[in-house]
């Protein structure tokens, strides 16, 4: 396991790069699929990384709690080298309720992860809806538990989501997410 910190290509105010990816529910999703939401949390994640697994419950909480927020997990990992990150396994986790995001998508080509500049799992990007586009407002960790066994004392992404939904400034400094490196294909 290689530990990485997030270091995105995107800057505040940048428009979310579009995508067309298959979801665990059999649907194909694009940014337009989330047009009815005021905010969009795109999280590059996977099934096998203990850092990503440690955030499943919090991401489920965010998806369940904030009606104005779409929580979209995107798994770009090489499933040939890491079979637990396969689309079939993603579907199993969604079906058994482990993953309850608005959508859990597969980035088989890894093009979307590259376009966003994702480097680790989890790597979260919080966008606000402006007109017909989602613009980046916050790219930071989900909470202050930086290792899988750490106890959370500050649910930072909740604060950021509430600020974005409320039209307020986000009252937090951005701290890079930390997790397993994305498993790029050669």
Secondary structure, DSSP 8 states (H G I E B T S, - for coil): --EEE---S--TT-B-----EEETTS-EE-GGGGTT-SEEEEEE--SS-HHHHTTHHHHHHHHHH-TTEEEEEEE-S-TTT-GGGSHHHHHHHHHTTS---SEEEE-TT-HHHHHHT--EESEEEEEEEETTEEEEEE---SSS--STTS--S--HHHHHHHHHHTT----S-----EEEE-----
